[in-house]
Amino acid sequence: MKKEDDVQLIYRILSGDAAAFRVLVEKHQKGVHALVWRKIGDFH
């Protein structure tokens, strides 16, 4: 997905679309988890 796709998901989320929020979270979950893990040094 492209950045534009994220923008569309955010517009849908702001309109109350819970499924769009789930898609956005699943899309970025691994990357955010990896970033936090590197910063704090704890997997959990």
C-alpha positions as CSV (number, residue, x, y, z in Angstrom):
1,M,0.0,0.0,0.0
2,K,1.1,3.5,-0.7
3,K,1.0,6.6,1.6
4,E,-2.2,7.7,-0.3
5,D,-3.8,4.5,0.8
6,D,-3.1,5.3,4.4
7,V,-4.6,8.7,4.0
8,Q,-7.8,7.1,2.6
9,L,-7.8,4.7,5.5
10,I,-7.5,7.6,8.0
11,Y,-10.5,9.4,6.3
12,R,-12.5,6.2,6.7
13,I,-11.4,5.8,10.3
14,L,-12.5,9.4,11.1
15,S,-15.9,8.5,9.5
16,G,-16.3,5.7,12.0
17,D,-15.0,2.7,10.0
18,A,-13.6,0.3,12.6
19,A,-12.5,-2.1,9.8
20,A,-10.3,0.6,8.3
21,F,-8.6,1.1,11.7
22,R,-7.9,-2.6,11.9
23,V,-6.4,-2.6,8.4
24,L,-4.1,0.4,9.3
25,V,-3.0,-1.2,12.6
26,E,-2.2,-4.6,10.9
27,K,-0.3,-2.8,8.2
28,H,2.0,-0.9,10.5
29,Q,2.1,-3.2,13.6
30,K,5.3,-5.1,12.9
31,G,7.2,-1.9,11.9
32,V,6.1,0.0,15.0
33,H,6.9,-3.0,17.2
34,A,10.4,-3.3,15.7
35,L,11.0,0.4,16.3
36,V,10.0,0.3,19.9
37,W,12.0,-2.9,20.5
38,R,15.1,-1.1,19.2
39,K,14.5,1.9,21.3
40,I,13.8,0.2,24.6
41,G,15.6,-3.1,24.1
42,D,12.8,-5.3,25.4
43,F,10.7,-7.4,23.1
44,H,7.7,-7.5,25.4
